[in-house]
Amino acid sequence: MSILIGLTGSMGSGKSLAASYFKEQGAYIIDADLISRQLVEPGQPAWKEIVDEFGKEYFNDDQSLNRAKIASEVFRNDEKRSILEGILHHRVIAEEKKIYHSYHKIDSKAVVIVDAALLIESGNYKNMDRIVIVQCTEELQIRRVMECSKKPHADVKNRLKSQMPLKEKLKYADYILYNESNRDQLKSRVCRLYSELKNLA
């Protein structure tokens, strides 16, 4: 029987890197962020709702959503964040279910991994058979995000504060992937965990 795994972690933890290693091992990956991007393309129902709720100033000249601008707004305004999540979360989860069923049809013993930053916050963890959380120190998270995004330390720290603390997320974990060393170590840990998950499927 196929198995549905939720993969999450805080910003800069290495969640997406872990997902890429799971994919190399043969897992099917469902990227929640990619689904979210597709849902807000011009003309889509979610796009229309965002226009109605937030106004056209959050969109580019080509009508696409200005993700940086809306992210900046929702990270400092809890009410706006709740509105955006209310528009997107249920749609993302519905799409993930469709994709999961399509993978199950082609491979009855598939290990399907939902790569989602807001897996816990959205309540989607309840739909998973197991939860994997990628963990590292906050210092390392901040350094990685600064290197990747070129954002200043204070901006990254504030954005982390707006997210569910990693300590809280760990309460939901069936497995923890420690990512405080190098890529090879993370890859090795992913390989071992994939073998375990494959045995469950």
N, C-alpha and C positions, 0 to 999 in steps of 0.2 A: 504493500500500500504506500502511495506517495506520502510525503511528510512536508508540512509547511512550517518553516522556521522564520522567526522574526529576528532581524539583525539590526541592532541600534547602538548608539553611543553618543556622547556629547561632541560638539563641534571640535575638530582637530584631533579626535581620538584615533582616527585611522579606520573608521567603519567602511568607507568606500574602498580602501585598499584591501581590507579583509574580504570584502565582497568579490573583488577581482580575483583573489586567490581561490575563493570557493568556486568561482566560475571555471578557473583553470582545472580544478579537480573534477568538474563535471556537473556541478550544481546549476540549476536554472535560477537566474536572478530576475527578480521583479524590482525595478528601480522606482520607488515612490516619487522621487523628485522629478524624474522624467515624465511620469504620468501627470504630475501636477502641472508641469510646463505645457503638456499637450492640452490639458483641460482649460487653460487660460488663453489659448490661441483665439484670435479675433473671430467673433461670431459664435463661439461655443457658449452653452448656457451659463457656465461659471464665469466666463468673461463678461457676459451681459450683467450678471448679478454684481460683479465687482464694479463695473461702470456705474450702476445704479447706486451702490452703497458708498463708493469712494469718490466718484467724480472723474472727469476726463483728464484732470491734471496728473493722474498717475499712469498715463499712457503715452507712448511715443507717437511721433508723427505718422508712423505706419499702422497705428491702432494697437500695436503689441503692448503688453503690460510692461511698464518700467519696473522690473523686479527689484532693482537696487533702491528705488525711491519708496516703493511700498514696503519693502523690508525695513528700511530706516524708520518708517512711520509705525509699523506694528510692533517693532521691538521696544519702542518707548511708550506705547499706548496699549494697555491691556484690553481695553474695550474694542479697539480697532482689530487687535489680534484675534479676539474671540469671534468677531464678525467674519474675518477672512477664513478662519479655521472652520466656521460653520458653513461657509460656502464650499470649501474644498474637501474637508476630511471624508465626508460620507461618499463623495464622488470618487475619491482616490481609492477608498476601501472597496467600493463596488467594482471598480476596474481591476483591482488586484485579484479579487475573487474570480472574475472572468478569465484572467490570464492563468491563474492557478489551475482552473478546471481544464483549460486548453493544454497545459503541460501534462496534467494527469492523464489525459486521453492518449497522448503520444508515448508516455512513459509511466507505467503504473507503479514503478518503484523510484520515481523522481524525488530528489531532494530539492525542494523549491524554497528559495530564500527571498524574503521581502526585506530589501535594504531601505530602511526608513528612519529618518532622524526623529520623527515625532511618533514613533510606534506606541510608546507608553501614553503620551499625552492625548493622543487621538482615541485611545481605548481599543485600538486595533490589536493590541497584544492578546486580547481575549480570543481572537480568531486563530491564534498560532498554536501549533503543537508543542513547540519549544521556543525559548527566548535566549538569544546570544547577545551579550553586551561587550563591546570593545572598551577597554579601560586603559587610561594612562593618567599621569599627574596633571593637575591644572596648569602648572608651569610649562609642561611640554605641549599641552593643547594650545596655549597662548602663543608659544614660540612657533609652532607649526602653522597656525592660522596667519600669524604676522608674516611669515616667510612666503606663504602662498598668496595671500591677498594684498600684501603691502599696507595693510591698515595699521594705524598706531595702536600701541599697547592698551591705552584707555578704552578705545572703541571695541577692541576684541574682548576686554574684560567685562565691559558693560553688556555686550551681546551674550556672553556666557552667563551673566547674572540673570538674564531674562529667560534662560532655559531651565528646565527641571534639573536640579543638582544631580550629578552622577551618583552620589550616595543614595539618592531616592530611586534612581533607575535600577541600581544594583539589587534592590529588593525583589525585582521582577525576574531576575536572571536565573535561567537553568544552567547556563554555561557563561564563564567569563574568559574573554581573550585578552590577555595582558599584552599591551603594545608599548612598552617603555624602553625597548632596546632597538635593534635594527630590523630591517625588512625581512631578512632571512629567518630571524627568530619567529616573527609573526607568521610568515608563510609555513614554517614547520608546525606551529600550533594549529593553524587552520587545517593543514593536512591531517593531523591527528584527529581533530574534531570532526572533520568531514567523514573519516572512516567510521567514527562512532555513530554519526547521524545516518550514514548509509546503511548501517546494520539495523537501525530503527525502522527504516523505510520498508 
